[in-house]
């Protein structure tokens, strides 16, 4: 695969970690979740409310 794919996926994971921390969630946990499911993690972070 192209190295750009891995760089983009890693960048997305870092962005998701920042988004999660902004919503008072664990950035580290969401970083690892994002490495596994990528853009779906972004959707979950944005849509799900923390109760």
C-alpha positions as a Markdown table, in Angstrom:
| # | Residue | x | y | z |
|---|---|---|---|---|
| 1 | Unk | 0.0 | 0.0 | 0.0 |
| 2 | Unk | 0.9 | 3.6 | -0.3 |
| 3 | Unk | 2.7 | 5.2 | 2.6 |
| 4 | Unk | 0.3 | 8.2 | 2.3 |
| 5 | Unk | -2.5 | 6.0 | 3.4 |
| 6 | Unk | -0.8 | 5.2 | 6.7 |
| 7 | Unk | 0.1 | 8.8 | 7.3 |
| 8 | Unk | -3.5 | 9.9 | 6.6 |
| 9 | Unk | -4.9 | 7.2 | 8.9 |
| 10 | Unk | -2.5 | 8.1 | 11.7 |
| 11 | Unk | -3.4 | 11.8 | 11.3 |
| 12 | Unk | -7.1 | 11.0 | 11.5 |
| 13 | Unk | -6.4 | 9.1 | 14.7 |
| 14 | Unk | -4.7 | 12.1 | 16.2 |
| 15 | Unk | -7.5 | 14.4 | 15.2 |
| 16 | Unk | -10.0 | 12.0 | 16.7 |
| 17 | Unk | -8.0 | 12.0 | 20.0 |
| 18 | Unk | -8.2 | 15.8 | 20.1 |
| 19 | Unk | -11.9 | 15.7 | 19.3 |
| 20 | Unk | -12.5 | 13.2 | 22.1 |
| 21 | Unk | -10.6 | 15.2 | 24.6 |
| 22 | Unk | -12.6 | 18.3 | 23.7 |
| 23 | Unk | -15.7 | 16.3 | 24.6 |
| 24 | Unk | -14.2 | 15.2 | 28.0 |
| 25 | Unk | -13.4 | 11.6 | 26.8 |
| 26 | Unk | -10.2 | 9.7 | 26.9 |
| 27 | Unk | -8.0 | 10.9 | 24.0 |
| 28 | Unk | -5.7 | 7.9 | 24.3 |
| 29 | Unk | -8.5 | 5.4 | 24.1 |
| 30 | Unk | -10.1 | 7.1 | 21.1 |
| 31 | Unk | -6.7 | 7.3 | 19.4 |
| 32 | Unk | -6.4 | 3.5 | 19.5 |
| 33 | Unk | -10.0 | 3.0 | 18.5 |
| 34 | Unk | -9.5 | 5.3 | 15.6 |
| 35 | Unk | -6.5 | 3.2 | 14.5 |
| 36 | Unk | -8.8 | 0.3 | 14.2 |
| 37 | Unk | -12.0 | 1.8 | 12.7 |
| 38 | Unk | -10.8 | 5.1 | 11.4 |
| 39 | Unk | -13.6 | 7.4 | 10.0 |
| 40 | Unk | -16.3 | 5.5 | 11.9 |
| 41 | Unk | -14.6 | 6.6 | 15.1 |
| 42 | Unk | -15.0 | 10.2 | 14.0 |
| 43 | Unk | -18.7 | 9.7 | 13.4 |
| 44 | Unk | -19.1 | 8.1 | 16.9 |
| 45 | Unk | -17.2 | 10.9 | 18.6 |
| 46 | Unk | -19.3 | 13.6 | 16.9 |
| 47 | Unk | -22.7 | 11.9 | 17.2 |
| 48 | Unk | -22.7 | 10.2 | 20.6 |
| 49 | Unk | -23.4 | 12.4 | 23.6 |
| 50 | Unk | -21.6 | 11.6 | 26.8 |
| 51 | Unk | -24.1 | 11.1 | 29.6 |
